[in-house]
């Protein structure tokens, strides 16, 4: 979402997710929504205003069992929320269903697994407020006189939401990489891959082998 324009939610993330995002000026998968977002940016620029929005990060191929379902400081959702919330101007973070899950009964909000990664896509959304450096300045106080005055007009972009999405992807990757090192251990990528293969072999002894995600 960018300003008032919300892109339609796909049923499943498309296979070429990054390529489609890169092809859009605002990193939106829907062409019609991209055009509407660009128009909203142009209108806000003409009015000297700024726009916020919401980005979605999808992590696929995540190794099973990252994080913890018992230790508060190792819970993956908490670590992801902290990392993404630390991005300047981000004021809200959702994991999975997020706030929508609060509106559903438990029979529709939960499945038989939870608390740690399961190999399914990991979805994070981050809400960014509009930039505060407006071309049409807000009111402020002159500290010398105590009088109300207009703030200094500064150069400002209309929105930083598309760029923030790239930063959110990087922050998600950092957290997942840290959790992966904790899970697999090792001093090199080759050693971690050996441990990962051992994990797959142990899981295969319990039932059908899962797909070799995480590479």
N, C-alpha and C positions, 0 to 999 in steps of 0.2 A: 504494500500500500504506500502511496505517496500523496500526502495531503488528503483531499477528499476522494481520490481515485483508488479503488480497491480492485486488484486483479482477480479473476476467477481462480478458484483453487482446483488444481488438477486432481483427479482421482488417485493417480500414482505419479511420482516424479518421473519426468521423461528420461530415457537413457542418456541422451546427450545434454545433460543439465547445464554443465559449464559452457558448452559451445553456444547453446541457446541464450544463456544469460549474457555472454560476451557480445552477442550480435545485437543486443538492445542498448540504446543510449542510456537507459536507466536500469539495466540488468533485470528486466521484467520478461517473463516467458510468453506473455500474451501480447501479440502485436497491437490489437485494438487498445488495450490498457496502456501500452507503451506510448501510443500517440496521445491518449488522454492525459497521461502524466506529463509529457513534454508540453502540452498545451497549458496544464496547470502551472508548470514552472514558469512559462512565458508570462502568464497572467500575474503570478505573484511578483515576478521581476518588474513588470510594468507598474505594479502598485507599491514597489519598494518593500515587499514583505518576504517572508521566508516560510518554508514548508518542512514538516517532519514526516515521519512515515514508519513503516514496519518492514523488516526484512526477514527472510526465512533461510536458514542454513540446513542443508540435508547432508548428513554423513552416512555414506554407504560402505559396506564391507567392514563394519566395526567388529573387532574380535569379541567373542562371547566372554562374559564374566568380568568385564572391566568395572572398577569401582567397588563399592561395598554396600550391603543392605543393612549393616548394623552400626558401623562407625560413622558418626555424623561428619567428621572432617574428611572422610574418604568417599562419601557419597558422590557419585559422578554428577548427578543433577545439580547438587549444591555447588560443586566446583565449576561446572559449566556456567551456571547462573552468575556466580561471582566474577568469572573471567569476562563474560559478555557484558555484564552490568558495569564493569570498570571502564568500558569504552566511553569517552566523553559524550555527553548529551543523551546516552541511553538511559531510559527511565523505567523500562519494563522488560522482563524476560519470561518467555513461556517455554516449557519443555513438553513435547508431545502435544496432547490435547490442550494443555494449559488451562486458561480460564473457562474454555468451553466444557472441560470435564466437570467443572463445578455445577454445571446446569443439568447434567445427566444423572440418572439413577445408577447405582453401583453395578447393576447387571449390564449396563451399556458402557460404563467407563472403564471397567477392569477386564483383564483376561487372566489366564492361568499363570502368567509369568510377570515378574515385575521386580524393581529395585536395582537391577544390574542390566548391562547390555545383553541382548539375546541374539545378536546377529541381524536383527531387523534394522531398517534405516532409522537413524537418530535425527529427530527434527527439533530445531531450536528457532524461536522467533524473538526478535529484539525490536522494541519500540523506541524510536529516537524523537526527541522533542525538536521543534523548529529552532534554527540557529538564532541566538540572541543578538547578534550584531546586525541590526537592521539598517537598511539604507534610509529608512524613515525613522529617525531616532526616537527612543522612548524618553520619558521624563526622568530627571535625576536631581540631585541636590548639589549646589555649589558649597563646598565645605568652608570656603572663606567667608561667604556672606550669609549662608544658611538659606538662601533663596532657592526656589524651584527653577530649574532651567532644563533645556533640552540637552540630552547626552550628545556627545560628539558623534557625528555620522561617520561610520567606518565602511571600508570596502567589505562586502559580504557576498558569499555565494548564496543562491536561493535555497539550496538544499545540499546536504552531505549524505543523504540516505543511501544512494547507490555505493558510494565509497565506504560507508560504514559497513555495508554488507560484506565487502571484501575483508575488512578488518575482523568482522565477526567470524568469518570462515577461518582466518588465521588463528584467532583466539581459541576456537573450537579445536583446531588441529593441535595446538600446543597442549591443551588439557588432555585430549585423547592420547597423544604421544606419551605424556607423563604417566597416565594410567596404564598404558601398554607396557612401559618399562617396569612399573611396579608388578604387573601381572606376570610377565615373562622373565624378567631379570636378564642378566647377561651384560658383557662388556662390549659387544659388537652387534651389528645387525645380523651377521651370519649366525651368531650364537642365539640371538633372539628367535631367528627363524627355526633353528633346531628345537628350541623349547616350544615354539608354536606347533611344529609338526608333532612333537610328543603329546601336546594337549589334544590335537586332533585324534591321535591314536588312542588315547585314554577314553575320549568321548565315543569313539567307534566301538569300544568294548561294551558300552552301555546300550547301544542301539545303532541304527543306521547312521553312517558318517555324515556330519553336516558339511555344507559347502566350505571350501577353503577360503573363507573371508579373511580380510585383514592384510593381504599382501599389498 
